[in-house]
Amino acid sequence: MDANETVCHCMSVTRGEIMEAIKAGGLKTVEEVGEATAAGTGCGGCQSVIQEILEELS
């Protein structure tokens, strides 16, 4: 997938921004990603994609 792809449309957060936050902060949960990037904190529709990214990077 493209790092420039918008994962969270509510908060305009890209896949690359999420991946960078996970790596830099050692994030392990969707909630931690939300705290760091605001992704998944709007409608919540992207939380499953955030979980997939977490699993890919673990």
N, CA, C and O atoms as a Maestro MAE file, in Angstrom:
{
 s_m_m2io_version
 :::
 2.0.0
}

f_m_ct {
 s_m_title
 :::
 protein
 m_atom[232] {
  # First column is atom index #
  i_m_mmod_type
  r_m_x_coord
  r_m_y_coord
  r_m_z_coord
  i_m_residue_number
  s_m_chain_name
  s_m_pdb_residue_name
  s_m_pdb_atom_name
  i_m_atomic_number
  :::
  1 25 0.829 -1.189 0.000 1 A "MET " " N  " 7
  2 3 0.000 0.000 0.000 1 A "MET " " CA " 6
  3 2 0.871 1.249 0.000 1 A "MET " " C  " 6
  4 15 2.028 1.233 0.421 1 A "MET " " O  " 8
  5 25 0.290 2.302 -0.474 2 A "ASP " " N  " 7
  6 3 0.976 3.573 -0.615 2 A "ASP " " CA " 6
  7 2 1.023 4.309 0.719 2 A "ASP " " C  " 6
  8 15 0.008 4.420 1.406 2 A "ASP " " O  " 8
  9 25 2.197 4.811 1.086 3 A "ALA " " N  " 7
  10 3 2.348 5.546 2.342 3 A "ALA " " CA " 6
  11 2 1.545 6.838 2.340 3 A "ALA " " C  " 6
  12 15 1.205 7.359 3.402 3 A "ALA " " O  " 8
  13 25 1.240 7.356 1.156 4 A "ASN " " N  " 7
  14 3 0.475 8.596 1.052 4 A "ASN " " CA " 6
  15 2 -1.034 8.372 1.079 4 A "ASN " " C  " 6
  16 15 -1.808 9.329 1.054 4 A "ASN " " O  " 8
  17 25 -1.450 7.112 1.129 5 A "GLU " " N  " 7
  18 3 -2.872 6.782 1.167 5 A "GLU " " CA " 6
  19 2 -3.482 7.285 2.476 5 A "GLU " " C  " 6
  20 15 -2.939 7.039 3.553 5 A "GLU " " O  " 8
  21 25 -4.597 7.983 2.382 6 A "THR " " N  " 7
  22 3 -5.285 8.449 3.584 6 A "THR " " CA " 6
  23 2 -6.033 7.282 4.204 6 A "THR " " C  " 6
  24 15 -6.897 6.675 3.571 6 A "THR " " O  " 8
  25 25 -5.693 6.975 5.444 7 A "VAL " " N  " 7
  26 3 -6.347 5.898 6.176 7 A "VAL " " CA " 6
  27 2 -7.519 6.476 6.971 7 A "VAL " " C  " 6
  28 15 -8.626 5.939 6.947 7 A "VAL " " O  " 8
  29 25 -7.256 7.575 7.673 8 A "CYS " " N  " 7
  30 3 -8.290 8.226 8.483 8 A "CYS " " CA " 6
  31 2 -8.735 9.494 7.766 8 A "CYS " " C  " 6
  32 15 -8.041 10.510 7.785 8 A "CYS " " O  " 8
  33 25 -9.888 9.421 7.142 9 A "HIS " " N  " 7
  34 3 -10.392 10.569 6.392 9 A "HIS " " CA " 6
  35 2 -10.908 11.661 7.316 9 A "HIS " " C  " 6
  36 15 -10.821 12.841 6.976 9 A "HIS " " O  " 8
  37 25 -11.440 11.299 8.471 10 A "CYS " " N  " 7
  38 3 -11.953 12.304 9.417 10 A "CYS " " CA " 6
  39 2 -10.844 13.248 9.868 10 A "CYS " " C  " 6
  40 15 -11.050 14.457 9.976 10 A "CYS " " O  " 8
  41 25 -9.671 12.684 10.130 11 A "MET " " N  " 7
  42 3 -8.558 13.460 10.680 11 A "MET " " CA " 6
  43 2 -7.429 13.666 9.664 11 A "MET " " C  " 6
  44 15 -6.393 14.241 9.997 11 A "MET " " O  " 8
  45 25 -7.627 13.201 8.435 12 A "SER " " N  " 7
  46 3 -6.642 13.354 7.348 12 A "SER " " CA " 6
  47 2 -5.274 12.812 7.729 12 A "SER " " C  " 6
  48 15 -4.264 13.509 7.628 12 A "SER " " O  " 8
  49 25 -5.254 11.549 8.172 13 A "VAL " " N  " 7
  50 3 -4.004 10.899 8.566 13 A "VAL " " CA " 6
  51 2 -3.672 9.818 7.541 13 A "VAL " " C  " 6
  52 15 -4.519 8.996 7.191 13 A "VAL " " O  " 8
  53 25 -2.430 9.832 7.066 14 A "THR " " N  " 7
  54 3 -2.011 8.880 6.043 14 A "THR " " CA " 6
  55 2 -1.437 7.614 6.658 14 A "THR " " C  " 6
  56 15 -1.096 7.565 7.840 14 A "THR " " O  " 8
  57 25 -1.344 6.600 5.822 15 A "ARG " " N  " 7
  58 3 -0.731 5.329 6.230 15 A "ARG " " CA " 6
  59 2 0.712 5.562 6.701 15 A "ARG " " C  " 6
  60 15 1.143 4.994 7.704 15 A "ARG " " O  " 8
  61 25 1.439 6.389 5.978 16 A "GLY " " N  " 7
  62 3 2.825 6.680 6.338 16 A "GLY " " CA " 6
  63 2 2.951 7.355 7.691 16 A "GLY " " C  " 6
  64 15 3.863 7.043 8.458 16 A "GLY " " O  " 8
  65 25 2.049 8.273 7.992 17 A "GLU " " N  " 7
  66 3 2.073 8.950 9.286 17 A "GLU " " CA " 6
  67 2 1.798 7.965 10.417 17 A "GLU " " C  " 6
  68 15 2.419 8.035 11.478 17 A "GLU " " O  " 8
  69 25 0.869 7.054 10.182 18 A "ILE " " N  " 7
  70 3 0.555 6.043 11.186 18 A "ILE " " CA " 6
  71 2 1.747 5.115 11.388 18 A "ILE " " C  " 6
  72 15 2.117 4.818 12.524 18 A "ILE " " O  " 8
  73 25 2.346 4.658 10.299 19 A "MET " " N  " 7
  74 3 3.495 3.759 10.399 19 A "MET " " CA " 6
  75 2 4.658 4.434 11.121 19 A "MET " " C  " 6
  76 15 5.321 3.812 11.951 19 A "MET " " O  " 8
  77 25 4.903 5.691 10.811 20 A "GLU " " N  " 7
  78 3 5.986 6.430 11.447 20 A "GLU " " CA " 6
  79 2 5.742 6.570 12.952 20 A "GLU " " C  " 6
  80 15 6.665 6.403 13.750 20 A "GLU " " O  " 8
  81 25 4.510 6.874 13.337 21 A "ALA " " N  " 7
  82 3 4.171 7.019 14.755 21 A "ALA " " CA " 6
  83 2 4.334 5.699 15.494 21 A "ALA " " C  " 6
  84 15 4.826 5.672 16.622 21 A "ALA " " O  " 8
  85 25 3.920 4.603 14.860 22 A "ILE " " N  " 7
  86 3 4.049 3.277 15.482 22 A "ILE " " CA " 6
  87 2 5.515 2.958 15.722 22 A "ILE " " C  " 6
  88 15 5.893 2.521 16.809 22 A "ILE " " O  " 8
  89 25 6.339 3.178 14.706 23 A "LYS " " N  " 7
  90 3 7.768 2.866 14.825 23 A "LYS " " CA " 6
  91 2 8.462 3.777 15.828 23 A "LYS " " C  " 6
  92 15 9.248 3.309 16.652 23 A "LYS " " O  " 8
  93 25 8.178 5.073 15.765 24 A "ALA " " N  " 7
  94 3 8.855 6.044 16.629 24 A "ALA " " CA " 6
  95 2 8.440 5.902 18.090 24 A "ALA " " C  " 6
  96 15 9.255 6.070 18.997 24 A "ALA " " O  " 8
  97 25 7.169 5.592 18.305 25 A "GLY " " N  " 7
  98 3 6.671 5.548 19.670 25 A "GLY " " CA " 6
  99 2 6.513 4.175 20.257 25 A "GLY " " C  " 6
  100 15 6.124 4.036 21.417 25 A "GLY " " O  " 8
  101 25 6.811 3.143 19.472 26 A "GLY " " N  " 7
  102 3 6.636 1.781 19.957 26 A "GLY " " CA " 6
  103 2 5.184 1.471 20.279 26 A "GLY " " C  " 6
  104 15 4.888 0.734 21.219 26 A "GLY " " O  " 8
  105 25 4.284 2.039 19.490 27 A "LEU " " N  " 7
  106 3 2.853 1.901 19.758 27 A "LEU " " CA " 6
  107 2 2.386 0.469 19.498 27 A "LEU " " C  " 6
  108 15 2.851 -0.194 18.571 27 A "LEU " " O  " 8
  109 25 1.458 0.009 20.335 28 A "LYS " " N  " 7
  110 3 0.996 -1.379 20.258 28 A "LYS " " CA " 6
  111 2 -0.509 -1.515 20.064 28 A "LYS " " C  " 6
  112 15 -0.986 -2.596 19.718 28 A "LYS " " O  " 8
  113 25 -1.271 -0.437 20.280 29 A "THR " " N  " 7
  114 3 -2.727 -0.542 20.197 29 A "THR " " CA " 6
  115 2 -3.307 0.551 19.314 29 A "THR " " C  " 6
  116 15 -2.666 1.569 19.051 29 A "THR " " O  " 8
  117 25 -4.530 0.317 18.865 30 A "VAL " " N  " 7
  118 3 -5.251 1.313 18.073 30 A "VAL " " CA " 6
  119 2 -5.431 2.586 18.897 30 A "VAL " " C  " 6
  120 15 -5.338 3.693 18.368 30 A "VAL " " O  " 8
  121 25 -5.687 2.422 20.186 31 A "GLU " " N  " 7
  122 3 -5.877 3.579 21.068 31 A "GLU " " CA " 6
  123 2 -4.608 4.423 21.155 31 A "GLU " " C  " 6
  124 15 -4.680 5.652 21.135 31 A "GLU " " O  " 8
  125 25 -3.448 3.773 21.250 32 A "GLU " " N  " 7
  126 3 -2.183 4.509 21.302 32 A "GLU " " CA " 6
  127 2 -1.942 5.261 19.997 32 A "GLU " " C  " 6
  128 15 -1.452 6.390 20.013 32 A "GLU " " O  " 8
  129 25 -2.282 4.644 18.874 33 A "VAL " " N  " 7
  130 3 -2.143 5.315 17.583 33 A "VAL " " CA " 6
  131 2 -3.062 6.537 17.542 33 A "VAL " " C  " 6
  132 15 -2.671 7.593 17.045 33 A "VAL " " O  " 8
  133 25 -4.273 6.394 18.062 34 A "GLY " " N  " 7
  134 3 -5.214 7.510 18.113 34 A "GLY " " CA " 6
  135 2 -4.691 8.659 18.952 34 A "GLY " " C  " 6
  136 15 -4.830 9.823 18.576 34 A "GLY " " O  " 8
  137 25 -4.088 8.334 20.091 35 A "GLU " " N  " 7
  138 3 -3.531 9.372 20.956 35 A "GLU " " CA " 6
  139 2 -2.383 10.100 20.272 35 A "GLU " " C  " 6
  140 15 -2.230 11.311 20.430 35 A "GLU " " O  " 8
  141 25 -1.574 9.363 19.512 36 A "ALA " " N  " 7
  142 3 -0.391 9.943 18.871 36 A "ALA " " CA " 6
  143 2 -0.713 10.702 17.589 36 A "ALA " " C  " 6
  144 15 -0.048 11.686 17.268 36 A "ALA " " O  " 8
  145 25 -1.738 10.248 16.848 37 A "THR " " N  " 7
  146 3 -1.986 10.818 15.522 37 A "THR " " CA " 6
  147 2 -3.394 11.356 15.325 37 A "THR " " C  " 6
  148 15 -3.648 12.060 14.348 37 A "THR " " O  " 8
  149 25 -4.301 11.047 16.216 38 A "ALA " " N  " 7
  150 3 -5.747 11.356 16.122 38 A "ALA " " CA " 6
  151 2 -6.464 10.412 15.156 38 A "ALA " " C  " 6
  152 15 -7.686 10.488 15.024 38 A "ALA " " O  " 8
  153 25 -5.740 9.536 14.487 39 A "ALA " " N  " 7
  154 3 -6.373 8.578 13.571 39 A "ALA " " CA " 6
  155 2 -7.289 7.647 14.346 39 A "ALA " " C  " 6
  156 15 -6.920 7.132 15.402 39 A "ALA " " O  " 8
  157 25 -8.478 7.436 13.818 40 A "GLY " " N  " 7
  158 3 -9.425 6.522 14.440 40 A "GLY " " CA " 6
  159 2 -10.254 7.144 15.538 40 A "GLY " " C  " 6
  160 15 -11.058 6.459 16.171 40 A "GLY " " O  " 8
  161 25 -10.072 8.442 15.779 41 A "THR " " N  " 7
  162 3 -10.785 9.086 16.877 41 A "THR " " CA " 6
  163 2 -12.020 9.848 16.422 41 A "THR " " C  " 6
  164 15 -12.746 10.406 17.244 41 A "THR " " O  " 8
  165 25 -12.261 9.874 15.107 42 A "GLY " " N  " 7
  166 3 -13.470 10.529 14.600 42 A "GLY " " CA " 6
  167 2 -14.605 9.529 14.582 42 A "GLY " " C  " 6
  168 15 -15.175 9.212 15.627 42 A "GLY " " O  " 8
  169 25 -14.935 9.036 13.418 43 A "CYS " " N  " 7
  170 3 -16.045 8.084 13.289 43 A "CYS " " CA " 6
  171 2 -15.639 6.670 13.704 43 A "CYS " " C  " 6
  172 15 -16.497 5.852 14.039 43 A "CYS " " O  " 8
  173 25 -14.332 6.377 13.684 44 A "GLY " " N  " 7
  174 3 -13.843 5.057 14.077 44 A "GLY " " CA " 6
  175 2 -13.822 4.035 12.957 44 A "GLY " " C  " 6
  176 15 -13.431 2.888 13.170 44 A "GLY " " O  " 8
  177 25 -14.235 4.437 11.777 45 A "GLY " " N  " 7
  178 3 -14.325 3.500 10.662 45 A "GLY " " CA " 6
  179 2 -12.995 2.946 10.189 45 A "GLY " " C  " 6
  180 15 -12.959 1.907 9.531 45 A "GLY " " O  " 8
  181 25 -11.910 3.618 10.511 46 A "CYS " " N  " 7
  182 3 -10.591 3.176 10.039 46 A "CYS " " CA " 6
  183 2 -9.846 2.346 11.085 46 A "CYS " " C  " 6
  184 15 -8.712 1.933 10.843 46 A "CYS " " O  " 8
  185 25 -10.454 2.098 12.228 47 A "GLN " " N  " 7
  186 3 -9.732 1.392 13.284 47 A "GLN " " CA " 6
  187 2 -9.284 -0.001 12.875 47 A "GLN " " C  " 6
  188 15 -8.239 -0.467 13.328 47 A "GLN " " O  " 8
  189 25 -10.052 -0.674 12.027 48 A "SER " " N  " 7
  190 3 -9.635 -2.008 11.581 48 A "SER " " CA " 6
  191 2 -8.392 -1.915 10.694 48 A "SER " " C  " 6
  192 15 -7.540 -2.802 10.734 48 A "SER " " O  " 8
  193 25 -8.283 -0.863 9.903 49 A "VAL " " N  " 7
  194 3 -7.097 -0.679 9.055 49 A "VAL " " CA " 6
  195 2 -5.890 -0.348 9.930 49 A "VAL " " C  " 6
  196 15 -4.786 -0.831 9.677 49 A "VAL " " O  " 8
  197 25 -6.096 0.466 10.949 50 A "ILE " " N  " 7
  198 3 -5.007 0.781 11.884 50 A "ILE " " CA " 6
  199 2 -4.523 -0.501 12.550 50 A "ILE " " C  " 6
  200 15 -3.319 -0.700 12.705 50 A "ILE " " O  " 8
  201 25 -5.445 -1.368 12.945 51 A "GLN " " N  " 7
  202 3 -5.078 -2.650 13.550 51 A "GLN " " CA " 6
  203 2 -4.257 -3.494 12.584 51 A "GLN " " C  " 6
  204 15 -3.286 -4.134 12.989 51 A "GLN " " O  " 8
  205 25 -4.637 -3.502 11.314 52 A "GLU " " N  " 7
  206 3 -3.890 -4.248 10.298 52 A "GLU " " CA " 6
  207 2 -2.470 -3.708 10.174 52 A "GLU " " C  " 6
  208 15 -1.524 -4.485 10.046 52 A "GLU " " O  " 8
  209 25 -2.310 -2.391 10.209 53 A "ILE " " N  " 7
  210 3 -0.978 -1.782 10.113 53 A "ILE " " CA " 6
  211 2 -0.157 -2.172 11.339 53 A "ILE " " C  " 6
  212 15 1.024 -2.496 11.212 53 A "ILE " " O  " 8
  213 25 -0.763 -2.146 12.513 54 A "LEU " " N  " 7
  214 3 -0.058 -2.570 13.730 54 A "LEU " " CA " 6
  215 2 0.428 -4.007 13.601 54 A "LEU " " C  " 6
  216 15 1.562 -4.316 13.967 54 A "LEU " " O  " 8
  217 25 -0.421 -4.880 13.085 55 A "GLU " " N  " 7
  218 3 -0.054 -6.295 12.933 55 A "GLU " " CA " 6
  219 2 1.054 -6.472 11.904 55 A "GLU " " C  " 6
  220 15 1.937 -7.311 12.084 55 A "GLU " " O  " 8
  221 25 1.018 -5.688 10.823 56 A "GLU " " N  " 7
  222 3 2.064 -5.763 9.800 56 A "GLU " " CA " 6
  223 2 3.421 -5.387 10.377 56 A "GLU " " C  " 6
  224 15 4.441 -5.966 10.001 56 A "GLU " " O  " 8
  225 25 3.435 -4.420 11.287 57 A "LEU " " N  " 7
  226 3 4.695 -3.897 11.809 57 A "LEU " " CA " 6
  227 2 5.164 -4.619 13.066 57 A "LEU " " C  " 6
  228 15 6.253 -4.334 13.566 57 A "LEU " " O  " 8
  229 25 4.367 -5.546 13.584 58 A "SER " " N  " 7
  230 3 4.768 -6.230 14.821 58 A "SER " " CA " 6
  231 2 5.666 -7.405 14.537 58 A "SER " " C  " 6
  232 15 6.096 -8.092 15.464 58 A "SER " " O  " 8
  :::
 }
 m_bond[231] {
  # First column is bond index #
  i_m_from
  i_m_to
  i_m_order
  :::
  1 1 2 1
  2 2 3 1
  3 3 4 2
  4 3 5 1
  5 5 6 1
  6 6 7 1
  7 7 8 2
  8 7 9 1
  9 9 10 1
  10 10 11 1
  11 11 12 2
  12 11 13 1
  13 13 14 1
  14 14 15 1
  15 15 16 2
  16 15 17 1
  17 17 18 1
  18 18 19 1
  19 19 20 2
  20 19 21 1
  21 21 22 1
  22 22 23 1
  23 23 24 2
  24 23 25 1
  25 25 26 1
  26 26 27 1
  27 27 28 2
  28 27 29 1
  29 29 30 1
  30 30 31 1
  31 31 32 2
  32 31 33 1
  33 33 34 1
  34 34 35 1
  35 35 36 2
  36 35 37 1
  37 37 38 1
  38 38 39 1
  39 39 40 2
  40 39 41 1
  41 41 42 1
  42 42 43 1
  43 43 44 2
  44 43 45 1
  45 45 46 1
  46 46 47 1
  47 47 48 2
  48 47 49 1
  49 49 50 1
  50 50 51 1
  51 51 52 2
  52 51 53 1
  53 53 54 1
  54 54 55 1
  55 55 56 2
  56 55 57 1
  57 57 58 1
  58 58 59 1
  59 59 60 2
  60 59 61 1
  61 61 62 1
  62 62 63 1
  63 63 64 2
  64 63 65 1
  65 65 66 1
  66 66 67 1
  67 67 68 2
  68 67 69 1
  69 69 70 1
  70 70 71 1
  71 71 72 2
  72 71 73 1
  73 73 74 1
  74 74 75 1
  75 75 76 2
  76 75 77 1
  77 77 78 1
  78 78 79 1
  79 79 80 2
  80 79 81 1
  81 81 82 1
  82 82 83 1
  83 83 84 2
  84 83 85 1
  85 85 86 1
  86 86 87 1
  87 87 88 2
  88 87 89 1
  89 89 90 1
  90 90 91 1
  91 91 92 2
  92 91 93 1
  93 93 94 1
  94 94 95 1
  95 95 96 2
  96 95 97 1
  97 97 98 1
  98 98 99 1
  99 99 100 2
  100 99 101 1
  101 101 102 1
  102 102 103 1
  103 103 104 2
  104 103 105 1
  105 105 106 1
  106 106 107 1
  107 107 108 2
  108 107 109 1
  109 109 110 1
  110 110 111 1
  111 111 112 2
  112 111 113 1
  113 113 114 1
  114 114 115 1
  115 115 116 2
  116 115 117 1
  117 117 118 1
  118 118 119 1
  119 119 120 2
  120 119 121 1
  121 121 122 1
  122 122 123 1
  123 123 124 2
  124 123 125 1
  125 125 126 1
  126 126 127 1
  127 127 128 2
  128 127 129 1
  129 129 130 1
  130 130 131 1
  131 131 132 2
  132 131 133 1
  133 133 134 1
  134 134 135 1
  135 135 136 2
  136 135 137 1
  137 137 138 1
  138 138 139 1
  139 139 140 2
  140 139 141 1
  141 141 142 1
  142 142 143 1
  143 143 144 2
  144 143 145 1
  145 145 146 1
  146 146 147 1
  147 147 148 2
  148 147 149 1
  149 149 150 1
  150 150 151 1
  151 151 152 2
  152 151 153 1
  153 153 154 1
  154 154 155 1
  155 155 156 2
  156 155 157 1
  157 157 158 1
  158 158 159 1
  159 159 160 2
  160 159 161 1
  161 161 162 1
  162 162 163 1
  163 163 164 2
  164 163 165 1
  165 165 166 1
  166 166 167 1
  167 167 168 2
  168 167 169 1
  169 169 170 1
  170 170 171 1
  171 171 172 2
  172 171 173 1
  173 173 174 1
  174 174 175 1
  175 175 176 2
  176 175 177 1
  177 177 178 1
  178 178 179 1
  179 179 180 2
  180 179 181 1
  181 181 182 1
  182 182 183 1
  183 183 184 2
  184 183 185 1
  185 185 186 1
  186 186 187 1
  187 187 188 2
  188 187 189 1
  189 189 190 1
  190 190 191 1
  191 191 192 2
  192 191 193 1
  193 193 194 1
  194 194 195 1
  195 195 196 2
  196 195 197 1
  197 197 198 1
  198 198 199 1
  199 199 200 2
  200 199 201 1
  201 201 202 1
  202 202 203 1
  203 203 204 2
  204 203 205 1
  205 205 206 1
  206 206 207 1
  207 207 208 2
  208 207 209 1
  209 209 210 1
  210 210 211 1
  211 211 212 2
  212 211 213 1
  213 213 214 1
  214 214 215 1
  215 215 216 2
  216 215 217 1
  217 217 218 1
  218 218 219 1
  219 219 220 2
  220 219 221 1
  221 221 222 1
  222 222 223 1
  223 223 224 2
  224 223 225 1
  225 225 226 1
  226 226 227 1
  227 227 228 2
  228 227 229 1
  229 229 230 1
  230 230 231 1
  231 231 232 2
  :::
 }
}
